[in-house]
Amino acid sequence: MTMNPISSRLEQVTKAEQAETNGGVSRRNFLRSAALIGGGLVIGFRLAPKLAAAEPAATGANLAPNAFLRVAPSGAVTILAKHSEMGQGVYTSIAMCVAEELDADWAKIVVEAAPAAPVFAHTAFGLQMTGGSTSTWESYEQMRKAGATARAMLVQAAAQKFGAPVATLRTENGAVIAGDGRRATYGELAEAAAKLTPPTEVNLKDASQFKLLGKPTKRIDSRDKVTGRGVFGLDVNVPGALTALVARPPVFGGKVTSFDATAAKKIKGVKNVVAVPSGIAVLADGVWAAKQGREALKIEWDLGALATLDTAKQGAEYAALAQKPGATARKDGDAGAALAAAATKIEATFDFPYLAHAAMEPLTATAHVRAEGVEIWAPTQFQGVDVMNAAQAAGTTPDKVTIHTTLLGGGFGRKANPTSDFIVEAVHVSKAAGGVPVRVVWTREDDMRGGFYRPRTVVTAKVGVDGAGKLVAWENHIVNQSIIKGTAFEPMMFKDNVDATQVEGLADLPYAVPNVRVDYHVAPVGVPVLWWRSVGHSFSAFVKETLIDDAARAAKQDPIDYRISLLAGHPRQVAMLKLLREKSNWGKVPQGRAQGVAIHESFGSIVAQVAEISVGAGGAITVHKVTAVVDCGTAVNPAGVRAQIMSAVVYGMSAALLGQITFKDGQPEQSNFHDYAVTRIAEAPVVETHIIDSGAKMGGIGEPGTPPIAPAIGNAILAATGKRLRTLPFKLA
């Protein structure tokens, strides 16, 4: 993958905006954002955690004190969510932040996807996106200040209406109430408030005053999803749009050498067949006709260099590479010398397969390329990058690209692609077809066999334990394709030949070990790879937590006690393990069952889990119960935290017990849920989650529950059978 065009475009946009910036927001982008939001008083904020008010725009009937919300005369409060809702509950947590400070009527809260615009950029990353389990902590203060700003203006309007000092007024449930009992709803005050200048500073509530934040709250988007009113990518219906399916190479890196569309064009409903960079697109008046037309194409392919890719051969190549010195990710002391002197040595090789994201909603995007600009409707996590890539594909500038974000039926990182593959493809198809609106649909087979995967990874390990049972040495060699190298993120996240996303969890090993060496080896580029729910932590936690269990066995100590002894410098983890021991009834399971434990920190949060399993006939593994303890600093919505832990457990179980993409003759062997199985409802365990509100800096929650589940199950398998499995998915038979 190459991102040079994006890097160049990023630089161009940055320079242009800097030239026009006054007070932290460019005038051009401020006006564009205001127009997109529509009506009312709109104020853009600079891209920093602390909001800074810009000059007020024209007044209107709606109160829109900032780019993130508006209050209508009806009293409805519309919140513009800059982060994508893909099942993780971010619409609800963002709305809670606003509603808490606004003292809004929760029944009148509406959440809409914000347009793609600089004012909605991620305050830490500088571009609009959803990922890295960052959305809630990143928006927490920003959205609270947005609500507090609106509240201050409504109170000021009420003070003028009542002829009463601001200090004598209070707010409650969408209304301002005077000391003498007079009451005005926010809707009644909206127009007058819109004429006021927003305050530059506002006071936020103390946590002791919270009525909503920190309380379990039902999802704000559930009703629309249950009733079918929620709009996902496939629900978009642009007048005059055609539906397209693209025939892509059966081998990654392959190219079309020739094609014959004669038979395809005879299929009823097929309107056009066009060549695009990714393959041959068949445009029709529906999915079925487009699919039949694609099947009727006659295409000659140049399969390219990966036509001989084979999973077994690749594994041997990775294992050989792991024996060589790699780039240094961490080096403390002398691991080699300490290993040589250790009383007990543990050596292991771990093998992790390619994994598909397997979201319930396959990819889709609708694009309309016109002379005046490009309009896109898509379930995307990466608006800030998509705008630039779409502009590049259309031959225009980013300011002429409009993106409408729909709901996402799962993302897991697949819809945050540095190449914006499915969106760019839709732009290419619309452009090649003469500028008609086109909805490009990927079948599940298309995505599973031609998408992006978590990298195939091999990790070697050497661990030394002294005569007293203490860890004295730890060495890892990590081999995989870099996700970051060759993208616009390389300057920030790929340094000294180390991909920061692929050494996380091991390079920052928390256990007290005096001699540590972690090396990284970049495997040859070929198969498209991408972040997958919890990224490098998805395999590093398994390496770390199963090795710690092996060391505990060598030291003849209880696995939880052993971890606690090595985590003196991490009191939050110690407290979690003690609570987990109590809540999981550690060591007190029914006959025929076994337990395994794991703890891991990722994305600013810590999750510890105990898996309770049994092993049946033929080596069938059943996970009966998972007890989890979570410390994410502050839980904005405890109900959302519990839902995400349950989701992460099931997702991680799927990978541990079932998931793998293998290659033969250059082609993926799996194509759909019949041969790329996932955990079904009947197979899901009871998940019991306990939340510790430590008051630490807020972390994420969408991903941290995934890493511990595979090692917890693996450690339970060892306890049940005496067998240590180091290759995923687990196979006992």
C-alpha positions, 0 to 999 in steps of 0.5 A, spaced: 500 500 500 502 506 498 499 513 501 504 518 498 498 521 494 494 522 501 501 525 504 501 530 499 494 532 499 494 532 507 500 537 506 496 541 501 490 542 505 494 543 512 498 549 508 492 552 505 488 552 512 494 555 516 494 560 511 487 562 512 486 560 519 484 566 524 483 564 532 484 556 530 479 555 525 480 557 518 474 561 515 473 557 509 472 551 513 468 554 518 463 557 513 463 550 510 461 547 516 456 552 518 453 551 511 453 543 512 449 544 519 444 548 516 441 554 520 441 557 526 447 560 530 453 556 528 460 557 532 466 552 530 471 550 535 479 549 533 482 542 533 484 542 540 481 539 547 479 545 549 474 549 546 475 556 543 469 560 541 470 563 534 466 569 531 458 568 532 455 567 525 448 570 523 442 568 528 436 564 527 430 560 530 434 555 532 440 555 538 446 553 535 451 555 540 457 551 537 458 546 531 455 540 535 448 541 537 442 545 536 436 547 540 429 547 536 423 551 538 420 545 539 425 543 544 428 538 541 436 538 542 439 535 536 447 533 537 451 532 531 456 526 533 463 527 529 464 519 531 461 513 527 456 509 530 458 502 529 454 498 535 459 501 540 454 506 543 458 512 542 452 516 540 449 514 547 455 516 550 456 523 546 449 525 548 450 523 555 455 528 555 451 534 552 445 532 556 448 532 563 451 539 562 445 542 558 440 539 563 436 537 557 430 532 557 433 526 555 426 524 551 428 530 546 435 528 544 436 526 537 443 524 535 445 525 527 452 524 524 456 530 523 458 531 516 465 530 514 468 537 516 475 539 519 471 542 525 469 535 527 476 532 527 479 528 532 482 533 537 488 528 538 489 525 531 487 532 527 482 528 522 475 526 523 475 518 525 473 513 529 478 508 532 483 506 537 477 506 542 478 513 543 471 516 542 468 517 548 474 520 552 476 524 546 469 527 546 468 527 554 470 534 555 469 537 548 461 535 548 460 537 555 463 544 554 458 544 548 452 542 552 454 547 558 455 553 553 448 552 550 445 552 557 449 558 559 446 562 553 439 559 555 439 561 562 442 568 559 436 568 555 431 566 560 434 572 565 432 577 560 425 574 559 424 574 566 428 580 568 431 576 574 439 575 575 442 569 572 444 567 579 437 566 581 435 561 575 436 554 575 435 548 569 432 542 569 429 537 564 429 542 558 427 548 562 430 554 566 426 555 572 426 562 576 426 562 584 419 564 584 417 558 580 416 561 573 418 556 567 421 557 560 422 551 556 429 551 552 424 551 545 421 557 548 428 560 549 431 558 543 430 564 538 432 569 543 438 565 546 441 564 538 442 572 538 447 572 544 454 571 544 456 564 546 461 565 552 468 563 551 469 560 558 464 555 562 464 552 568 462 544 568 459 540 573 462 536 579 462 529 578 457 529 585 452 533 581 451 528 575 444 525 574 446 522 567 453 521 567 456 514 570 449 511 570 447 505 566 443 508 560 439 505 555 442 506 547 439 512 544 439 508 537 436 502 539 429 504 537 431 506 530 435 499 529 429 495 532 424 498 528 428 499 521 428 506 521 436 506 522 439 508 515 445 503 514 450 503 508 445 499 504 439 503 506 441 509 502 437 510 496 439 516 491 434 517 485 437 514 479 443 510 482 445 504 479 448 498 483 454 495 482 458 489 483 466 489 481 470 483 479 476 483 483 482 479 482 482 472 485 489 473 488 492 479 491 496 484 487 493 481 480 491 485 474 486 484 468 489 483 462 483 483 458 475 482 459 469 480 454 463 483 457 458 481 451 454 476 455 454 480 461 451 486 457 445 481 455 443 480 462 436 483 464 437 489 468 445 490 466 446 497 464 453 498 463 460 494 464 466 499 466 473 498 468 476 501 474 483 500 478 480 494 482 477 490 477 471 490 472 464 493 475 458 491 472 452 496 473 445 494 474 438 496 476 439 491 482 444 487 486 441 480 483 442 483 476 449 486 477 451 479 480 449 475 474 452 480 470 459 479 474 458 472 473 457 472 466 464 476 465 470 473 461 476 475 464 483 474 463 488 475 469 495 476 471 495 473 478 502 476 479 507 475 485 502 472 490 500 466 486 504 461 489 502 464 496 501 458 501 500 458 508 504 452 511 510 455 507 509 462 509 509 460 516 516 456 515 519 463 512 516 467 518 519 462 523 526 462 520 526 470 520 524 470 527 531 466 528 535 472 526 536 479 529 531 484 528 529 491 530 529 493 537 523 495 540 525 494 547 532 492 551 533 492 558 539 489 561 542 482 558 536 477 556 541 472 553 546 472 559 540 472 564 537 466 560 543 462 560 544 462 567 536 461 569 534 455 573 528 454 568 527 456 561 521 456 557 521 456 550 515 457 545 513 459 538 506 462 537 503 462 530 497 467 529 493 466 522 490 472 518 483 474 521 477 477 517 474 483 520 467 479 519 462 485 520 455 483 520 454 488 514 459 487 508 462 493 505 458 498 501 458 505 498 454 510 494 458 515 490 456 521 485 461 524 481 459 531 478 463 536 475 461 541 481 464 535 486 463 528 489 458 526 494 458 520 498 454 516 502 458 510 506 458 506 513 465 509 514 470 510 520 475 514 517 472 521 514 478 525 514 482 520 510 476 518 506 475 525 503 482 526 501 482 519 498 476 520 494 478 527 492 484 524 489 480 518 485 476 524 482 481 528 480 478 534 485 480 537 491 478 535 498 473 541 499 469 539 493 468 532 497 461 531 501 461 525 505 454 522 509 456 517 514 451 512 515 450 507 521 455 502 521 453 494 522 460 493 525 467 496 523 472 493 527 477 497 524 475 494 517 472 501 515 477 505 517 482 504 511 488 508 510 486 507 502 479 508 503 478 502 498 471 501 498 469 508 498 475 510 492 472 504 488 465 507 488 468 514 486 472 510 480 465 506 478 461 513 478 466 516 474 468 511 469 460 510 468 460 518 466 458 521 473 451 517 474 450 515 482 452 508 483 452 504 489 457 499 490 456 493 494 461 487 496 458 481 498 461 477 504 465 473 499 468 479 496 470 482 503 472 475 506 476 473 500 478 480 497 479 485 503 484 486 509 486 482 514 489 482 521 496 480 519 499 473 520 504 473 526 509 468 528 512 470 535 518 466 538 519 467 546 524 465 551 523 466 558 527 465 564 525 463 571 530 463 577 531 458 583 526 462 587 521 462 582 522 469 580 522 472 572 529 474 570 529 474 563 524 475 557 525 475 550 520 476 544 521 476 536 515 478 533 514 477 525 509 480 521 507 485 515 507 492 518 500 495 518 503 502 518 509 502 513 507 505 507 501 509 509 501 516 511 501 514 518 508 511 517 512 518 520 509 517 526 508 510 528 514 506 524 520 508 527 527 505 527 524 499 523 519 498 528 511 498 527 509 501 534 502 497 533 505 490 532 509 491 538 504 494 543 503 489 549 510 486 549 514 492 548 511 495 554 511 489 558 508 491 565 511 485 569 517 486 573 523 483 569 530 485 569 532 483 563 527 484 557 529 484 549 523 485 544 525 485 537 521 486 531 521 483 524 518 486 518 515 480 513 515 481 506 509 485 503 503 482 500 497 480 503 493 487 505 493 488 512 489 492 517 488 494 524 483 489 527 479 489 534 485 491 539 490 491 533 497 488 536 494 487 543 490 481 539 496 477 539 501 480 544 496 479 550 496 471 548 503 471 548 504 475 555 499 472 559 500 464 557 507 465 558 506 468 565 502 462 566 507 457 564 512 461 569 507 461 575 507 453 574 515 453 573 515 457 580 509 452 583 505 458 584 498 460 583 497 464 577 493 470 580 498 470 586 504 470 581 501 475 577 500 480 583 507 478 585 510 481 579 505 487 578 507 491 585 508 497 580 501 497 577 497 498 583 490 498 579 492 491 576 493 488 583 486 491 585 483 488 579 486 481 580 484 481 587 477 483 585 477 478 580 479 472 584 473 474 589 468 475 583 470 469 579 470 464 585 477 462 583 479 455 584 472 453 586 469 450 579 464 445 578 467 438 577 469 437 570 470 444 569 477 448 569 479 456 569 484 460 566 486 467 568 489 473 564 489 481 565 491 486 559 492 493 559 490 496 552 488 503 549 488 506 556 484 501 560 485 494 563 481 488 563 482 482 567 478 475 565 477 468 568 474 463 563 471 457 566 471 452 560 470 444 559 473 440 554 468 434 551 468 429 546 473 430 541 476 436 544 470 440 543 471 446 548 465 450 551 466 456 554 461 456 560 462 463 563 467 469 563 468 473 569 471 480 567 473 486 571 474 493 568 478 499 570 477 504 564 478 510 569 471 513 569 465 509 566 461 514 562 455 509 561 456 503 565 451 499 561 455 501 555 461 498 558 458 491 560 455 491 553 462 492 550 465 487 554 460 482 552 461 483 545 469 483 545 469 476 549 464 473 543 469 477 538 475 474 541 472 467 542 471 467 535 478 468 533 481 463 539 476 457 537 474 458 530 477 464 526 483 463 520 484 465 513 489 460 510 492 461 503 493 456 497 495 457 490 495 465 492 487 464 494 484 465 501 480 458 502 475 461 506 469 465 504 463 466 508 460 464 515 460 456 513 467 456 513 469 462 517 465 460 523 464 465 528 461 464 535 453 463 535 448 465 540 447 458 543 455 458 544 456 464 547 458 464 555 455 468 561 459 474 561 459 477 568 462 484 568 465 488 574 467 495 573 472 499 578 471 507 577 479 508 579 478 515 577 484 514 573 485 518 566 479 515 562 481 510 557 477 506 551 472 500 552 471 498 545 477 494 544 480 492 551 476 486 552 478 482 546 485 481 548 485 477 555 479 472 552 484 468 548 489 467 553 484 466 559 481 460 555 488 457 553 490 457 560 484 454 562 485 449 557 492 447 560 489 447 567 483 442 564 488 437 559 495 439 561 496 441 554 499 448 552 496 450 545 500 456 542 497 456 535 490 459 534 485 457 533 485 452 538 485 445 536 485 439 541 483 433 537 
